[in-house]
Amino acid sequence: MPLFAVHALDAPNALPLRLELYAAHRSHRDDGEAAGVQIIFGGPLQSDDGSEMIGSCFIVEAPDRMAVDSFIAGDPFMRQGVWGEVSISRFLRRLG
């Protein structure tokens, strides 16, 4: 199955909402396999000094881009406006 990179930057001033929705986001993330998406690895992006979460980054395995789009669209961070800018690209693993 192909891999996809998901890079999501938070909307301005989204940190309080991110923290509020974290449990719902985590539950959605853990249900990825039901949507046909397996998260290979991922986690929050941080500010340069590491003091603040500013987004999310995932590598996921899915049958196609539509499955990834659907999975991301259903994430509480997406639905509630935590993520302001999201890009999804097919990813070719060369190392690791």
OpenMM code with the backbone's topology and positions (N, CA, C; nanometers):
from openmm import Vec3, app, unit

residues = "MET PRO LEU PHE ALA VAL HIS ALA LEU ASP ALA PRO ASN ALA LEU PRO LEU ARG LEU GLU LEU TYR ALA ALA HIS ARG SER HIS ARG ASP ASP GLY GLU ALA ALA GLY VAL GLN ILE ILE PHE GLY GLY PRO LEU GLN SER ASP ASP GLY SER GLU MET ILE GLY SER CYS PHE ILE VAL GLU ALA PRO ASP ARG MET ALA VAL ASP SER PHE ILE ALA GLY ASP PRO PHE MET ARG GLN GLY VAL TRP GLY GLU VAL SER ILE SER ARG PHE LEU ARG ARG LEU GLY".split()
positions = [
    Vec3(0.0841, -0.1181, 0.0000),
    Vec3(0.0000, 0.0000, 0.0000),
    Vec3(0.0885, 0.1243, 0.0000),
    Vec3(0.0440, 0.2279, -0.0665),
    Vec3(0.1251, 0.3502, -0.0717),
    Vec3(0.1267, 0.4250, 0.0617),
    Vec3(0.2304, 0.5046, 0.0767),
    Vec3(0.2456, 0.5928, 0.1928),
    Vec3(0.2118, 0.7351, 0.1524),
    Vec3(0.1649, 0.8123, 0.2505),
    Vec3(0.1328, 0.9531, 0.2310),
    Vec3(0.1870, 1.0331, 0.3483),
    Vec3(0.2400, 1.1515, 0.3186),
    Vec3(0.2854, 1.2447, 0.4216),
    Vec3(0.1761, 1.3492, 0.4412),
    Vec3(0.1393, 1.3705, 0.5666),
    Vec3(0.0401, 1.4712, 0.6022),
    Vec3(0.1115, 1.5764, 0.6859),
    Vec3(0.1095, 1.6992, 0.6390),
    Vec3(0.1732, 1.8120, 0.7090),
    Vec3(0.0642, 1.9145, 0.7363),
    Vec3(0.0332, 1.9353, 0.8640),
    Vec3(-0.0774, 2.0234, 0.9018),
    Vec3(-0.0269, 2.1324, 0.9954),
    Vec3(-0.0383, 2.2567, 0.9517),
    Vec3(-0.0006, 2.3699, 1.0359),
    Vec3(-0.1246, 2.4242, 1.1058),
    Vec3(-0.1098, 2.4544, 1.2337),
    Vec3(-0.2220, 2.5074, 1.3100),
    Vec3(-0.2596, 2.6473, 1.2633),
    Vec3(-0.3874, 2.6779, 1.2775),
    Vec3(-0.4364, 2.8136, 1.2534),
    Vec3(-0.3786, 2.9047, 1.3617),
    Vec3(-0.3730, 3.0358, 1.3367),
    Vec3(-0.3233, 3.1273, 1.4398),
    Vec3(-0.4024, 3.1125, 1.5697),
    Vec3(-0.3309, 3.1132, 1.6793),
    Vec3(-0.3895, 3.1097, 1.8143),
    Vec3(-0.4727, 2.9842, 1.8412),
    Vec3(-0.4376, 2.8734, 1.7794),
    Vec3(-0.5167, 2.7501, 1.7924),
    Vec3(-0.4747, 2.6630, 1.9105),
    Vec3(-0.3685, 2.6980, 1.9803),
    Vec3(-0.3175, 2.6100, 2.0856),
    Vec3(-0.4229, 2.5764, 2.1917),
    Vec3(-0.4994, 2.6722, 2.2452),
    Vec3(-0.5997, 2.6340, 2.3460),
    Vec3(-0.7021, 2.5330, 2.2915),
    Vec3(-0.7471, 2.5523, 2.1683),
    Vec3(-0.8421, 2.4598, 2.1076),
    Vec3(-0.7764, 2.3249, 2.0823),
    Vec3(-0.6510, 2.3244, 2.0404),
    Vec3(-0.5749, 2.1999, 2.0204),
    Vec3(-0.5738, 2.1193, 2.1496),
    Vec3(-0.5423, 2.1850, 2.2610),
    Vec3(-0.5350, 2.1156, 2.3897),
    Vec3(-0.6727, 2.0640, 2.4316),
    Vec3(-0.7755, 2.1413, 2.4061),
    Vec3(-0.9123, 2.1019, 2.4407),
    Vec3(-0.9573, 1.9789, 2.3614),
    Vec3(-0.9180, 1.9704, 2.2356),
    Vec3(-0.9635, 1.8633, 2.1468),
    Vec3(-0.8678, 1.7450, 2.1383),
    Vec3(-0.7598, 1.7477, 2.2160),
    Vec3(-0.6568, 1.6446, 2.2010),
    Vec3(-0.7123, 1.5032, 2.2196),
    Vec3(-0.7947, 1.4811, 2.3218),
    Vec3(-0.8469, 1.3457, 2.3459),
    Vec3(-0.9312, 1.2979, 2.2278),
    Vec3(-1.0127, 1.3856, 2.1717),
    Vec3(-1.0948, 1.3486, 2.0557),
    Vec3(-1.0068, 1.3218, 1.9342),
    Vec3(-0.9032, 1.4026, 1.9153),
    Vec3(-0.8082, 1.3821, 1.8054),
    Vec3(-0.7397, 1.2461, 1.8207),
    Vec3(-0.6972, 1.2155, 1.9419),
    Vec3(-0.6278, 1.0892, 1.9663),
    Vec3(-0.7203, 0.9703, 1.9402),
    Vec3(-0.8448, 0.9806, 1.9812),
    Vec3(-0.9415, 0.8734, 1.9569),
    Vec3(-0.9613, 0.8523, 1.8072),
    Vec3(-0.9737, 0.9616, 1.7323),
    Vec3(-0.9882, 0.9521, 1.5867),
    Vec3(-0.8637, 0.8887, 1.5254),
    Vec3(-0.7488, 0.9324, 1.5706),
    Vec3(-0.6217, 0.8783, 1.5209),
    Vec3(-0.6143, 0.7280, 1.5450),
    Vec3(-0.6562, 0.6843, 1.6635),
    Vec3(-0.6495, 0.5425, 1.6982),
    Vec3(-0.7491, 0.4581, 1.6189),
    Vec3(-0.8513, 0.5211, 1.5607),
    Vec3(-0.9506, 0.4510, 1.4801),
    Vec3(-0.9155, 0.4506, 1.3312),
    Vec3(-0.7955, 0.4922, 1.2966),
    Vec3(-0.7556, 0.5032, 1.1561),
    Vec3(-0.7711, 0.3753, 1.0771),
    Vec3(-0.7414, 0.2622, 1.1396),
    Vec3(-0.7482, 0.1355, 1.0658),
    Vec3(-0.8910, 0.1051, 1.0214),
    Vec3(-0.9904, 0.1498, 1.0979),
    Vec3(-1.1304, 0.1305, 1.0574),
    Vec3(-1.1601, 0.2072, 0.9290),
    Vec3(-1.0868, 0.3158, 0.9060),
    Vec3(-1.1033, 0.3964, 0.7846),
    Vec3(-1.0096, 0.3510, 0.6737),
    Vec3(-0.9329, 0.2434, 0.6979),
    Vec3(-0.8401, 0.1934, 0.5980),
    Vec3(-0.7063, 0.2653, 0.5978),
    Vec3(-0.6793, 0.3421, 0.7037),
    Vec3(-0.5567, 0.4200, 0.7135),
    Vec3(-0.4785, 0.3725, 0.8357),
    Vec3(-0.3515, 0.3444, 0.8152),
    Vec3(-0.2657, 0.3073, 0.9275),
    Vec3(-0.1591, 0.4148, 0.9437),
    Vec3(-0.1510, 0.4721, 1.0614),
    Vec3(-0.0482, 0.5722, 1.0886),
    Vec3(0.0823, 0.4988, 1.1181),
    Vec3(0.1830, 0.5245, 1.0368),
    Vec3(0.3135, 0.4618, 1.0543),
    Vec3(0.3896, 0.5323, 1.1659),
    Vec3(0.3927, 0.6647, 1.1601),
    Vec3(0.4427, 0.7454, 1.2713),
    Vec3(0.3899, 0.8862, 1.2562),
    Vec3(0.3926, 0.9596, 1.3642),
    Vec3(0.3431, 1.0967, 1.3598),
    Vec3(0.3568, 1.1631, 1.4945),
    Vec3(0.3267, 1.2905, 1.4952),
    Vec3(0.3319, 1.3661, 1.6190),
    Vec3(0.3186, 1.5143, 1.5913),
    Vec3(0.3233, 1.5934, 1.6992),
    Vec3(0.3073, 1.7382, 1.6825),
    Vec3(0.4334, 1.8047, 1.6283),
    Vec3(0.4119, 1.9055, 1.5481),
    Vec3(0.5204, 1.9949, 1.5082),
    Vec3(0.5366, 2.0963, 1.6201),
    Vec3(0.6592, 2.1446, 1.6395),
    Vec3(0.6865, 2.2396, 1.7471),
    Vec3(0.7484, 2.3673, 1.6925),
    Vec3(0.7331, 2.4730, 1.7704),
    Vec3(0.8027, 2.5982, 1.7394),
    Vec3(0.9530, 2.5727, 1.7458),
    Vec3(1.0319, 2.6609, 1.6867),
    Vec3(1.1765, 2.6405, 1.6809),
    Vec3(1.2393, 2.6195, 1.8186),
    Vec3(1.1867, 2.6843, 1.9199),
    Vec3(1.2441, 2.6687, 2.0536),
    Vec3(1.1813, 2.5532, 2.1314),
    Vec3(1.0857, 2.4830, 2.0696),
    Vec3(1.0237, 2.3667, 2.1320),
    Vec3(0.9220, 2.3990, 2.2396),
    Vec3(0.8846, 2.5244, 2.2522),
    Vec3(0.7963, 2.5638, 2.3618),
    Vec3(0.6479, 2.5513, 2.3293),
    Vec3(0.6130, 2.5318, 2.2015),
    Vec3(0.4724, 2.5333, 2.1636),
    Vec3(0.4469, 2.4369, 2.0480),
    Vec3(0.3324, 2.3691, 2.0530),
    Vec3(0.2912, 2.2867, 1.9400),
    Vec3(0.2306, 2.3783, 1.8337),
    Vec3(0.2714, 2.3568, 1.7081),
    Vec3(0.2267, 2.4456, 1.6001),
    Vec3(0.1632, 2.3697, 1.4836),
    Vec3(0.1465, 2.2399, 1.4985),
    Vec3(0.0895, 2.1619, 1.3908),
    Vec3(0.1094, 2.0135, 1.4145),
    Vec3(0.0891, 1.9357, 1.3087),
    Vec3(0.1007, 1.7908, 1.3155),
    Vec3(0.1663, 1.7385, 1.1886),
    Vec3(0.2335, 1.6248, 1.2024),
    Vec3(0.2956, 1.5606, 1.0869),
    Vec3(0.2777, 1.4098, 1.1022),
    Vec3(0.2326, 1.3457, 0.9943),
    Vec3(0.2101, 1.2012, 0.9953),
    Vec3(0.2628, 1.1398, 0.8667),
    Vec3(0.3063, 1.0169, 0.8772),
    Vec3(0.3240, 0.9304, 0.7610),
    Vec3(0.2202, 0.8207, 0.7773),
    Vec3(0.1340, 0.8061, 0.6775),
    Vec3(0.0262, 0.7078, 0.6856),
    Vec3(0.0314, 0.6149, 0.5658),
    Vec3(-0.0179, 0.4959, 0.5879),
    Vec3(-0.0325, 0.3983, 0.4812),
    Vec3(-0.1817, 0.3858, 0.4526),
    Vec3(-0.2186, 0.3944, 0.3262),
    Vec3(-0.3594, 0.3893, 0.2882),
    Vec3(-0.3714, 0.3363, 0.1464),
    Vec3(-0.4888, 0.2842, 0.1105),
    Vec3(-0.5048, 0.2301, -0.0237),
    Vec3(-0.4961, 0.3367, -0.1326),
    Vec3(-0.5363, 0.4616, -0.0976),
    Vec3(-0.5328, 0.5688, -0.1973),
    Vec3(-0.5471, 0.7049, -0.1277),
    Vec3(-0.5310, 0.8096, -0.2064),
    Vec3(-0.5381, 0.9461, -0.1537),
    Vec3(-0.6774, 0.9775, -0.0979),
    Vec3(-0.7813, 0.9232, -0.1602),
    Vec3(-0.9176, 0.9485, -0.1114),
    Vec3(-0.9361, 0.9015, 0.0326),
    Vec3(-0.8776, 0.7892, 0.0672),
    Vec3(-0.8884, 0.7379, 0.2042),
    Vec3(-0.8200, 0.8326, 0.3022),
    Vec3(-0.7054, 0.8867, 0.2631),
    Vec3(-0.6340, 0.9813, 0.3494),
    Vec3(-0.7134, 1.1107, 0.3626),
    Vec3(-0.7640, 1.1616, 0.2502),
    Vec3(-0.8455, 1.2836, 0.2532),
    Vec3(-0.9639, 1.2672, 0.3478),
    Vec3(-1.0318, 1.1548, 0.3385),
    Vec3(-1.1482, 1.1290, 0.4220),
    Vec3(-1.1093, 1.1201, 0.5694),
    Vec3(-1.0010, 1.0502, 0.5968),
    Vec3(-0.9532, 1.0358, 0.7342),
    Vec3(-0.9184, 1.1724, 0.7945),
    Vec3(-0.8460, 1.2543, 0.7207),
    Vec3(-0.8074, 1.3869, 0.7707),
    Vec3(-0.9301, 1.4768, 0.7855),
    Vec3(-1.0222, 1.4697, 0.6917),
    Vec3(-1.1436, 1.5512, 0.6999),
    Vec3(-1.2250, 1.5195, 0.8249),
    Vec3(-1.2189, 1.3959, 0.8726),
    Vec3(-1.2932, 1.3563, 0.9912),
    Vec3(-1.2243, 1.3849, 1.1222),
    Vec3(-1.0993, 1.4281, 1.1173),
    Vec3(-1.0246, 1.4547, 1.2404),
    Vec3(-1.0820, 1.5776, 1.3107),
    Vec3(-1.1040, 1.5697, 1.4420),
    Vec3(-1.1545, 1.6862, 1.5152),
    Vec3(-1.0685, 1.8113, 1.4982),
    Vec3(-0.9374, 1.7951, 1.4839),
    Vec3(-0.8516, 1.9126, 1.4613),
    Vec3(-0.8881, 1.9813, 1.3306),
    Vec3(-0.9259, 1.9040, 1.2301),
    Vec3(-0.9659, 1.9604, 1.1011),
    Vec3(-1.1067, 2.0177, 1.1099),
    Vec3(-1.1991, 1.9393, 1.1638),
    Vec3(-1.3400, 1.9809, 1.1713),
    Vec3(-1.3607, 2.1055, 1.2570),
    Vec3(-1.2804, 2.1206, 1.3615),
    Vec3(-1.3004, 2.2316, 1.4552),
    Vec3(-1.2057, 2.3491, 1.4317),
    Vec3(-1.1220, 2.3416, 1.3278),
    Vec3(-1.0394, 2.4559, 1.2910),
    Vec3(-0.9057, 2.4698, 1.3599),
    Vec3(-0.8566, 2.3637, 1.4227),
    Vec3(-0.7207, 2.3698, 1.4800),
    Vec3(-0.6196, 2.3807, 1.3668),
    Vec3(-0.6333, 2.2923, 1.2680),
    Vec3(-0.5427, 2.2968, 1.1536),
    Vec3(-0.5895, 2.4029, 1.0557),
    Vec3(-0.4981, 2.4925, 1.0194),
    Vec3(-0.5317, 2.5967, 0.9243),
    Vec3(-0.4893, 2.5626, 0.7827),
    Vec3(-0.3772, 2.4949, 0.7704),
    Vec3(-0.3221, 2.4613, 0.6386),
    Vec3(-0.2757, 2.3170, 0.6417),
    Vec3(-0.3312, 2.2349, 0.5521),
    Vec3(-0.2977, 2.0926, 0.5485),
    Vec3(-0.2532, 2.0555, 0.4079),
    Vec3(-0.1402, 1.9879, 0.3993),
    Vec3(-0.0981, 1.9342, 0.2701),
    Vec3(-0.0792, 1.7833, 0.2843),
    Vec3(-0.1182, 1.7126, 0.1801),
    Vec3(-0.1059, 1.5670, 0.1757),
    Vec3(-0.0355, 1.5321, 0.0457),
    Vec3(0.0714, 1.4551, 0.0566),
    Vec3(0.1491, 1.4153, -0.0613),
    Vec3(0.1818, 1.2674, -0.0528),
    Vec3(0.1798, 1.2032, -0.1659),
    Vec3(0.2279, 1.0656, -0.1695),
    Vec3(0.3757, 1.0674, -0.1315),
    Vec3(0.4192, 0.9643, -0.0587),
    Vec3(0.5536, 0.9608, -0.0018),
    Vec3(0.6223, 0.8312, -0.0422),
    Vec3(0.7439, 0.8424, -0.0912),
    Vec3(0.8244, 0.7249, -0.1282),
    Vec3(0.9333, 0.7082, -0.0237),
    Vec3(0.9237, 0.6008, 0.0521),
    Vec3(1.0193, 0.5737, 0.1594),
    Vec3(1.1507, 0.5243, 0.1012),
    Vec3(1.2583, 0.5935, 0.1344),
    Vec3(1.3924, 0.5527, 0.0890),
    Vec3(1.4803, 0.5068, 0.2049),
    Vec3(1.4627, 0.5656, 0.3228),
    Vec3(1.5443, 0.5325, 0.4386),
    Vec3(1.4561, 0.4937, 0.5553),
    Vec3(1.5133, 0.4142, 0.6462),
    Vec3(1.4437, 0.3809, 0.7703),
    Vec3(1.3488, 0.2662, 0.7602),
] * unit.nanometer
topology = app.Topology()
chain = topology.addChain("A")
for resn in residues:
    res = topology.addResidue(resn, chain)
    for name in ("N", "CA", "C"):
        topology.addAtom(name, app.Element.getBySymbol(name[0]), res)
